[in-house]
């Protein structure tokens, strides 16, 4: 049994249940009935069809000894796609049995996830139990994903599998792995051994990303790693058993320095570079493949031939983002390509590249998906767009009748600050929990049928270890799970935060790290008529008390309590310290913000606080 099994039991029987029923994501319909189903003596899972047995085995494995009894948990196939679709389920709990009906095994699996959330705390006088209930549930979107960047920092096979175990609790079904970038190549390609011999390794550095010293002469590259194809097969199979699709991304034509470091002839300059160690490249991003070089396409064909054979996903992600085109504009080979293909500019050159990649992938039985920059110069005929620079790219693509996955950075980027920046590890920008929860993937005037769904993206420049992966993912991942699964009409912020706190207790019991930034005070500086500024204070979670001080001591409930009116720095004060309380006890982290930092925020278009 996997190590994660003990975590599941902690999820099930931590002391969290105190009605009303709290489920996340919120189901379509929940009706509580009298009575309870008690797990005394344990349960036995029965299936009506062999296709349901893997889900049953998974569930039995999570229950441990509780899965060795007689009380029935029945998984049953039904044929009513008009009601439940591919991933929906109907869950009925009576005092004598649990019954889950679904059209396909994935729906039964999600019904089991809901059953796990219903189960009672350990030590209850009535034993381990779940309330009697009738639930009808199905997802709003078919694409419900998280992206994990394993290039900027490498995460082991076991860590990726743990991430999968955590995400399926909340009915995510896609794990997008960012397998290549300037800082590392992470997948074995048997026909190109230098990719993992050279491209998977960089010199070791610790500190703030972007400020690292470049590699010194003859300095050994010791930091990194890669997945063998056998490793990846195990990850893919592990995910498949949990109804998760692994989406591979090889980021091209830019973000390709690890590839270029392995095979220097693939860039326009053909200069030798080490893999980027996490510093800003002084050569103005000489990290793009030479589109005029035929050998580039020979190498890419080898890469994608092996990817297509390895990954069952119908899509392969080619990146396509943030290409600096200056080297193409001066490269003789690229200029010759533009003349031969009658291309007017470098944007059309990139479009040529993407369209050629689409044909290459289509010949291997795969569909192309890329970041919204693939729109530049003309979109490939059948490409799917992953819209990250806001929602504009997704809107444009949907209006062209292309399918779209919405991942706008200001709502879905899990690597951004979650709260007051002075209380968070350093990163850039901000995406609060409420930002993630209140956004909708379907813009006005866009036909929802073109929106496949969306995902949260965790870029890992500033995420050096798996505990921090968890911290940055949860609870914003909980918010996005509800956005992508639950009906839009079910969205209710206060209700969500109440259910979220139930999950916090389960995560505490399971030793999963998560951010509590939602409890921290928010400081909003606003200009006053005398050209100074005043501070308004608030919190995302309602019902919290805010205490503050200007004398650089640590405030508690005996300090001034914020009353809702703007406050100003007293003469000579240079810093404000703030903490939040609930029911007389501290709940948020203390945030300490200098006056000069607040002054800078007054005129900023996008505040980071």
PyMOL commands that set and color helices and strands:
alter all, ss='L'
color gray80, all
select helices_A, chain A and resi 4-13+50-68+81-84+105-118+157-168+194-197+229-240+257-262+264-266+294-310+326-330+332-340+346-363+372-375+392-399+409-412+421-423+433-438+448-450+466-473+476-485+488-490+493-510+517-519+595-602
alter helices_A, ss='H'
color red, helices_A
select strands_A, chain A and resi 29-38+43-47+71-77+89-93+97-102+129-137+143-149+174-178+180-181+184-185+201-202+223-224+245-252+315-319+367-371+384-387+404-406+451-458+522-527+533-538+545-549+560-561+575-582+585-586+591-594
alter strands_A, ss='S'
color yellow, strands_A
deselect
rebuild
show_as cartoon
